[in-house]
Amino acid sequence: MSRFVDQLISIALSDGGGKRGMTTGEPHDPVRATWADVHEQARRVAGGLAADGLRPGGSVGVLAAAPALIAPTVQAVWFAGGSVTMLHQPTPRTDLGEWASDTLTVLRMIGSDLVLLGDPFDQLAPVLEENGIRYRMINDLLDADPIADPVAAGEDDLALLQLTSGSTAEPKAVKITHGNLFSNMSAMIERSEVDPEVDTMVSWLPLFHDMGMVGFLTVPMTFGIELVKVTPVEFLGGPLIWPDLISRYQGTVTAAPNFAYAIVGKRLARAGDDASYDLSSLRIALNGAEPIDAAAVQTFTDAGARFGLDPGAVFPAYGLAEATLAVSFAPLGAGLELDVVEPDALEAHDRAVPVPDDDPRRGTDKVRSFAVLGRPLSGLEARIVAEDGTVLGDREVGEIQLRGEAVTPGYLTVDGPLDTQDAEGWFATGDIGYLIDGQIVICGRSKDVIIMGGRNIYPTDVERAAQAVPGVRAGNAIAVRIDAGTRRERYAVVLESNVAGSDDESALAKEVTARVTDAVGVRPFSVLVLSPGSLPKTPSGKVKRAATAETYADEIDKASA
């Protein structure tokens, strides 16, 4: 038995598994199940899967949104010796024919012919049938006879195939083994000092994303931590449900991408009654999955202060699916620490030269600042490497490489398996950054860095400057590369604003152009102002950078037609 599955079972059968569990269905129909309850449901689903022919090593696609269904389902697949792939979920605007075709591609890639279907996607059964995709209803499997004994999985057996996307539309899946999962989850528990008998985790993160699936379902399920779980639909429909749940359930641990803290900070600032929320219990508000913006964090901490929020609860983190989930955590209780550096040394010489504390440029666009993301977790190493392969020293900027127990052995792609590690076990992340006494600092993604006049211009600097202009929606400004990699390389800014299409649009674009030019020293080729809701986003609300570039190209083509 792998350490991961052994821990799952041990917790479910312990006193803690019978006391602690998961609350779902907020805000309309909250239901709580203990981890022991989830375990019993999982044994039944596993029995149904085994009777249906799932063999050890088999891959299973899961399409469901309700956490109460997903929890026993994924646990059941692991008990049956299989691996889980959370399939991309269609939205009301999705072309179901294209979605079915993409789903078939993914199933072929992972070597699966079975989809487990649950609420609210059980209505897609006819679409799956029309396309020859075999499926089983999760609710039907809950009535099956329980599996006698879980399949004995090894540490190198696959547990999770995490779908991701690169610069192309072709899907790929990160291979996460039982050993990867146990190593990374144990390291996260250790570094964050989570106490299952005390802590309560609160999350709205999607379970098809690694931070939601691993961090806010598999971790609490494996270690017996109380969990309050809603879906992104509930959050996006009313973001203040998040602080409300933290208040009512006295949540101690939560997490989200940076944009969500910006949104909730603004909503909290408008809350009229100081007694509306109680955030005094929150000790970890993990900020990860996208660049951390100090202004957004301050908006959140300032607004949360009157509700008892400790600014030290802000918990910057660095992670990626290829490391299972978490790579590094900032020190507990330290809040957000920024490294402020000289722009010229960074952009022209790939060096992060610190700006003195008393320098009057601090707090202006004349310097660059990045969040300090802490040291790698136990079992992981990080190094910085130049383009020629030279290993760099402190404050020298290059590509971040990782090695350790949590690092994936490779990808599954439409063209077959793909190894990710070199001969010494190092994985090249594609992230650009540097180290400060072993702590990781991220500057950006190598594929997103804009190169003009021999300078590296980081999209985050452009986007922060644009979002500082009144009228630009928080978290809704993106820098887009044009003619990337050529001598004609340029960049544009694409943003959302309520003034789109009005007489004020031109003035806003001019102000953004001036602010961005002043910040990075290079004028954007153009500023495209779109109405709210126009930028392509993930179901959790993050803006898709590559898809935004396509939106920009489409809009330019329309304008020139």
C-alpha positions in Angstrom: 0.0 0.0 0.0 1.3 3.5 -0.8 1.9 5.9 2.0 -0.8 8.1 0.6 -3.6 5.5 0.5 -2.5 4.1 3.8 -2.8 7.6 5.3 -6.3 8.1 3.7 -7.5 4.9 5.2 -5.9 5.5 8.6 -7.5 8.9 9.0 -10.9 7.7 7.9 -10.9 4.9 10.5 -9.5 7.1 13.3 -11.4 9.0 15.9 -10.5 12.2 14.0 -12.0 10.8 10.8 -15.3 10.2 12.6 -15.3 13.8 14.1 -13.9 16.0 11.4 -15.1 16.3 7.8 -16.3 18.4 4.9 -19.2 20.9 4.8 -20.6 21.5 1.3 -23.7 23.1 -0.3 -23.3 26.6 1.2 -24.9 29.0 1.1 -28.3 27.5 0.3 -28.2 23.9 1.5 -25.2 23.2 3.7 -24.5 19.5 4.4 -21.7 18.0 6.4 -20.1 14.6 6.0 -17.3 13.2 8.2 -14.2 11.8 6.5 -15.4 8.4 7.7 -18.6 9.0 5.8 -16.7 10.0 2.7 -14.6 6.9 3.1 -17.6 4.6 3.2 -19.0 6.2 0.1 -15.6 5.8 -1.6 -15.5 2.1 -0.8 -18.9 1.7 -2.6 -17.9 3.7 -5.6 -14.6 1.7 -5.8 -16.6 -1.6 -5.6 -18.7 -0.4 -8.5 -15.7 0.6 -10.5 -14.0 -2.8 -9.9 -17.2 -4.6 -10.9 -17.4 -2.4 -14.0 -13.9 -3.6 -15.1 -11.5 -0.9 -13.9 -8.1 -2.5 -13.5 -5.1 -1.4 -11.5 -3.3 1.3 -13.4 -6.4 2.4 -15.3 -7.2 6.0 -15.9 -10.6 7.6 -15.2 -11.9 10.9 -16.2 -14.1 12.7 -13.7 -16.6 15.4 -14.7 -18.5 16.9 -11.8 -18.6 20.1 -9.9 -20.2 19.2 -6.5 -17.4 18.7 -4.0 -19.7 16.2 -2.1 -19.6 13.9 -5.1 -16.0 14.5 -6.2 -14.5 13.7 -2.8 -15.7 10.1 -2.6 -15.2 9.6 -6.3 -11.5 10.4 -6.5 -10.9 8.5 -3.3 -12.7 5.5 -4.9 -10.5 5.6 -8.0 -7.4 5.5 -5.8 -8.8 2.6 -3.8 -9.5 0.8 -7.1 -5.8 1.3 -8.2 -6.6 3.9 -10.9 -5.5 7.5 -11.6 -7.8 10.5 -11.7 -8.1 13.1 -14.4 -10.5 16.1 -13.7 -11.9 16.9 -17.1 -12.3 20.5 -18.4 -15.8 21.6 -17.6 -18.1 23.2 -20.2 -19.6 26.6 -19.5 -23.0 27.9 -20.8 -21.1 29.5 -23.7 -19.2 26.3 -24.7 -19.8 24.6 -28.0 -20.7 21.1 -26.8 -19.6 19.5 -30.1 -16.1 21.1 -29.7 -16.0 20.2 -26.0 -16.8 16.5 -26.8 -14.1 16.4 -29.4 -11.6 17.9 -27.0 -12.7 15.5 -24.3 -12.1 12.5 -26.6 -8.6 13.8 -27.3 -7.9 14.0 -23.6 -9.3 10.5 -23.0 -7.2 9.0 -25.8 -4.1 10.9 -24.4 -4.6 9.5 -20.9 -5.5 6.0 -22.1 -9.1 6.0 -20.7 -12.5 5.1 -22.1 -14.5 6.0 -18.9 -15.9 9.2 -17.6 -17.6 9.4 -14.2 -20.4 11.9 -14.5 -21.9 13.9 -11.7 -24.0 17.0 -10.8 -24.4 19.4 -12.5 -23.0 17.7 -15.6 -25.1 14.6 -15.6 -27.2 16.3 -18.2 -24.3 15.9 -20.6 -24.9 12.1 -20.8 -26.6 12.4 -24.3 -23.6 14.3 -25.6 -21.2 11.6 -24.4 -23.4 8.9 -25.9 -23.5 10.7 -29.3 -19.7 10.8 -29.3 -19.2 7.2 -28.2 -17.8 8.2 -24.8 -18.4 5.6 -22.1 -19.7 6.9 -18.8 -21.1 5.9 -15.4 -23.2 8.1 -13.2 -21.5 8.7 -9.8 -24.8 8.5 -8.0 -25.4 5.0 -9.4 -22.0 3.8 -8.2 -22.8 5.0 -4.6 -25.3 2.1 -4.4 -22.7 -0.5 -5.4 -21.3 -3.2 -3.0 -18.2 -1.9 -1.3 -14.8 -3.0 -2.4 -13.3 -5.7 -0.1 -9.8 -4.3 0.1 -8.1 -1.4 -1.7 -5.7 -2.3 -4.4 -2.1 -2.1 -3.2 -0.6 0.8 -5.1 3.1 1.6 -5.3 4.8 4.9 -4.7 5.6 5.2 -8.4 2.0 4.4 -9.5 0.0 7.3 -11.0 -2.5 8.9 -8.7 -3.4 12.1 -10.6 -3.1 13.3 -14.2 -3.4 17.1 -13.9 -4.5 18.7 -17.1 -2.6 21.8 -18.1 -2.0 23.8 -21.3 1.1 25.2 -22.8 1.4 27.9 -25.5 -0.6 25.8 -27.9 -4.1 24.4 -27.8 -2.8 20.8 -27.5 -3.6 19.3 -24.1 -1.1 17.7 -21.8 -1.3 16.1 -18.4 1.2 16.3 -15.6 1.9 12.8 -14.1 1.6 12.9 -10.3 2.5 9.7 -8.5 1.4 8.4 -5.1 4.9 9.3 -3.9 4.7 12.8 -5.3 1.4 13.5 -3.6 2.5 12.2 -0.2 5.8 14.0 -0.2 4.3 17.4 -1.2 1.3 17.2 1.1 3.4 16.2 4.1 5.8 19.1 3.4 2.9 21.6 3.1 1.5 20.4 6.4 4.9 20.7 8.1 5.7 24.2 6.8 2.3 25.7 7.4 2.1 24.0 10.8 -1.5 22.9 10.2 -3.0 21.1 13.2 -5.9 18.9 12.2 -7.5 19.2 15.6 -7.5 23.0 15.5 -7.5 24.2 11.9 -10.5 24.7 9.5 -9.8 25.1 5.8 -12.2 27.3 3.7 -12.1 27.2 -0.1 -14.0 28.0 -3.3 -11.2 26.9 -5.6 -12.1 24.7 -8.5 -11.3 21.0 -8.1 -9.9 20.7 -11.7 -7.1 23.0 -10.6 -4.1 21.7 -8.7 -4.5 24.2 -5.8 -8.1 23.2 -5.4 -7.8 19.4 -5.9 -4.5 18.8 -4.0 -4.4 21.7 -1.6 -8.1 22.0 -0.6 -9.5 18.6 -1.0 -6.8 15.9 -1.0 -4.8 17.5 1.9 -7.7 17.8 4.3 -9.1 14.4 3.3 -5.8 12.7 3.8 -4.9 14.4 7.1 -8.3 14.7 8.6 -8.7 18.5 8.6 -12.1 20.2 8.8 -13.0 21.7 5.4 -15.7 24.1 4.2 -15.9 23.8 0.4 -18.0 25.7 -2.2 -17.5 26.0 -5.9 -16.2 28.9 -8.0 -19.8 29.6 -9.2 -20.8 30.5 -5.7 -17.7 32.8 -5.3 -18.0 34.5 -8.6 -21.7 35.0 -8.1 -21.1 36.8 -4.8 -17.4 37.1 -3.7 -18.4 38.1 -0.1 -19.5 34.5 0.5 -15.7 33.8 1.0 -15.2 36.1 4.1 -18.7 35.1 5.2 -17.8 31.4 5.4 -14.5 32.3 7.1 -16.5 34.2 9.7 -19.2 31.7 10.3 -17.0 28.6 10.4 -14.0 30.4 12.1 -11.8 29.4 9.2 -8.0 29.4 9.8 -6.6 28.5 6.4 -7.7 29.7 3.0 -6.1 30.3 -0.4 -6.8 32.1 -3.7 -5.0 33.7 -6.7 -4.1 37.4 -6.3 -7.1 38.7 -8.3 -9.6 37.3 -5.7 -8.0 39.2 -2.9 -8.3 42.4 -4.9 -12.0 41.8 -5.6 -12.9 40.9 -2.0 -10.8 43.7 -0.6 -12.8 46.2 -2.6 -16.1 44.6 -1.5 -15.1 44.5 2.1 -14.1 48.2 2.0 -17.8 49.0 1.0 -19.3 46.8 3.8 -21.2 49.1 6.1 -21.3 47.2 9.3 -18.1 46.5 11.3 -19.8 43.4 12.7 -20.6 41.9 9.3 -17.6 39.7 9.3 -15.1 38.2 11.7 -11.7 37.4 10.1 -9.8 37.2 13.4 -9.5 33.4 13.2 -7.7 33.5 9.8 -4.0 32.7 10.2 -3.1 31.7 6.6 -4.4 33.5 3.5 -2.3 31.8 0.9 -1.7 33.9 -2.2 -0.5 32.0 -5.2 -1.1 30.7 -8.8 -0.5 34.1 -10.3 1.8 37.1 -9.7 1.3 38.8 -6.4 0.4 42.5 -6.5 1.3 44.5 -3.4 -1.6 46.9 -4.1 -4.1 44.1 -4.2 -2.8 42.6 -1.0 -2.9 46.0 0.8 -6.5 46.5 -0.4 -7.4 43.2 1.2 -5.5 43.7 4.4 -6.6 47.4 4.9 -10.3 46.5 4.3 -10.0 43.4 6.4 -8.4 45.2 9.4 -11.7 46.4 10.8 -13.0 42.8 10.7 -10.0 41.6 12.8 -7.8 40.4 9.9 -4.1 40.1 10.9 -2.0 41.4 7.9 0.6 38.7 8.9 -1.9 36.1 7.7 -1.0 36.9 4.1 1.0 33.9 3.0 2.8 34.3 -0.3 3.6 31.0 -2.1 5.1 29.6 -5.2 3.8 26.4 -6.8 3.1 24.6 -10.0 1.5 21.4 -11.1 4.8 19.9 -12.1 5.9 20.0 -8.4 2.5 18.4 -7.4 1.4 21.7 -6.0 3.6 23.7 -3.6 7.3 24.7 -4.2 7.9 27.3 -1.5 6.0 29.1 1.3 6.9 32.4 2.9 7.6 32.4 6.6 4.5 32.0 8.7 3.1 35.2 10.1 5.5 37.5 8.2 2.9 38.7 5.7 4.0 40.0 2.3 7.7 40.9 2.0 8.7 42.8 -1.2 12.2 42.8 -2.7 12.7 46.2 -4.3 15.3 46.3 -7.0 17.0 48.6 -9.6 15.1 48.4 -12.9 18.1 49.0 -15.2 20.2 46.2 -13.6 17.3 43.8 -13.8 16.2 44.6 -17.3 19.6 45.0 -19.0 21.9 42.9 -16.9 19.7 40.2 -15.3 20.7 41.2 -11.8 18.4 42.0 -8.9 20.2 44.9 -7.2 18.4 46.0 -4.0 17.2 49.6 -3.7 18.1 51.1 -0.2 15.3 51.5 2.3 15.7 55.3 2.4 15.7 55.7 -1.4 12.9 58.1 -2.4 12.0 56.0 -5.5 10.6 53.3 -3.2 6.8 53.1 -3.6 7.0 54.6 -7.2 7.1 53.1 -10.7 10.8 54.0 -10.8 11.7 50.7 -9.2 10.7 47.1 -9.5 9.3 45.1 -6.7 8.6 41.3 -6.3 7.2 39.2 -3.6 9.6 37.1 -1.6 8.2 33.5 -1.7 10.2 31.7 0.9 12.4 28.7 0.8 11.6 25.4 -1.0 9.6 22.9 1.0 11.2 19.8 2.5 12.2 17.3 -0.2 12.6 20.0 -2.9 15.7 21.9 -4.2 15.7 25.0 -6.3 18.5 26.6 -8.4 18.8 29.4 -11.0 20.3 28.7 -14.4 21.5 31.0 -17.2 20.6 30.3 -20.8 24.0 28.6 -21.3 23.4 26.3 -18.4 25.5 28.1 -15.9 24.3 27.8 -12.3 23.9 31.4 -11.0 24.4 32.9 -7.6 22.2 35.0 -5.3 20.4 37.9 -7.0 21.4 36.7 -10.5 18.3 36.3 -12.7 17.7 33.2 -14.8 15.4 30.2 -15.1 14.2 28.4 -12.0 14.9 24.7 -11.9 13.6 22.2 -9.4 14.5 18.8 -8.1 13.0 16.5 -5.5 10.4 14.0 -4.4 7.4 16.0 -5.4 8.6 16.7 -9.0 6.7 15.0 -11.7 8.4 12.2 -13.7 6.9 13.6 -16.9 3.9 14.5 -19.0 1.4 12.6 -21.1 0.8 14.4 -24.4 -1.2 13.7 -27.6 2.1 12.6 -29.1 2.9 10.2 -26.2 4.8 10.4 -22.9 7.4 13.2 -22.4 10.1 13.2 -19.7 10.6 16.4 -17.8 13.8 15.8 -15.8 17.3 15.9 -17.0 19.9 13.3 -16.2 20.4 14.8 -12.7 16.7 15.0 -12.0 16.3 18.8 -12.6 13.1 20.2 -14.0 13.2 23.4 -16.0 10.1 25.4 -14.9 10.1 28.2 -17.5 9.8 30.7 -14.7 12.3 33.5 -14.5 13.5 34.6 -11.1 16.3 34.7 -8.5 17.3 33.6 -5.0 17.9 35.6 -1.9 19.6 33.5 0.7 17.7 30.5 -0.6 14.3 32.3 -0.8 12.6 32.3 -4.2 11.6 35.4 -6.1 9.7 35.2 -9.3 9.9 37.8 -12.0 7.7 36.2 -14.7 7.4 33.5 -17.3 10.2 33.2 -19.9 7.6 33.0 -22.7 5.9 36.2 -21.5 8.9 38.4 -21.1 8.8 41.3 -23.6 12.2 41.9 -25.2 12.8 45.4 -26.6 16.0 47.2 -27.2 18.0 44.6 -25.4 15.9 44.9 -22.2 13.6 42.4 -20.5 10.3 44.0 -19.8 8.2 42.0 -17.4 4.4 41.9 -18.0 3.6 42.3 -14.3 5.3 45.7 -14.3 3.1 46.8 -17.3 0.0 45.4 -15.7 0.5 46.9 -12.3 1.0 50.3 -13.9 -2.1 49.9 -16.0 -4.3 48.8 -13.1 -3.2 51.8 -11.1 -5.2 54.0 -13.5 -8.7 54.9 -12.2 -11.3 53.2 -14.3 -9.3 50.0 -15.1 -10.9 47.0 -13.5 -8.7 45.4 -10.8 -7.0 42.2 -12.1 -8.2 42.9 -15.6 -5.2 44.4 -17.5 -2.9 42.1 -19.5 0.4 42.9 -21.4 0.4 41.1 -24.8 3.5 40.4 -26.8 3.4 41.3 -30.5 5.8 39.8 -33.1 7.5 37.9 -30.2 11.1 36.9 -30.8 11.6 39.2 -33.8 13.4 42.5 -34.3 9.9 44.1 -34.5 8.8 42.8 -31.1 6.4 45.2 -29.4 3.7 45.0 -26.8 0.1 46.1 -26.2 -2.1 46.5 -23.2 -5.6 44.8 -23.1 -7.9 45.8 -20.3 -11.4 46.0 -19.1 -13.3 49.1 -18.1 -16.8 50.4 -17.7 -15.9 53.3 -20.0 -15.4 51.0 -23.0 -17.3 52.3 -26.0 -18.0 55.7 -24.4 -16.5 59.1 -25.0 -14.1 58.5 -22.0 -12.5 55.5 -23.6 -9.8 57.5 -25.5 -8.9 59.5 -22.4 -8.5 56.3 -20.4 -6.3 54.7 -23.1 -4.1 57.8 -23.1 -3.7 57.8 -19.3 -2.8 54.1 -19.4 -0.3 54.7 -22.1 1.3 57.5 -20.2 1.4 55.6 -16.9 2.8 52.4 -18.4 5.4 54.3 -20.5 6.5 56.1 -17.3 6.8 52.8 -15.4 8.7 50.7 -17.9 10.3 53.3 -20.2 8.9 51.8 -23.4 5.6 53.0 -24.9 3.0 50.3 -25.7 2.1 49.9 -29.3 -1.6 50.2 -28.4 -4.1 50.1 -25.5 -7.3 48.1 -26.2 -10.2 48.9 -23.9 -12.9 46.2 -23.6 -16.1 46.1 -21.7 -16.3 44.1 -18.5 -16.5 40.4 -19.0 -14.7 40.5 -22.4 -11.3 39.1 -21.3 -11.1 35.3 -21.6 -10.9 33.7 -18.1 -10.7 30.3 -16.4 -13.8 29.2 -14.5 -12.1 30.4 -11.3 -11.8 33.9 -12.7 -8.1 34.1 -13.7 -7.4 35.9 -17.0 -5.9 33.6 -19.7 -2.8 35.4 -21.1 -2.4 33.4 -24.3 -6.2 33.6 -25.1 -6.0 37.4 -24.4 -3.4 37.7 -27.1 -5.8 36.0 -29.5 -8.6 38.4 -28.4 -6.3 41.3 -29.1 -5.4 40.0 -32.6 -9.1 39.4 -33.4 -10.1 42.9 -32.3 -7.3 44.5 -34.3 -8.4 42.5 -37.4 -12.0 43.7 -36.9 -10.8 47.3 -36.6 -8.8 47.1 -39.8 -11.4 45.3 -41.9 
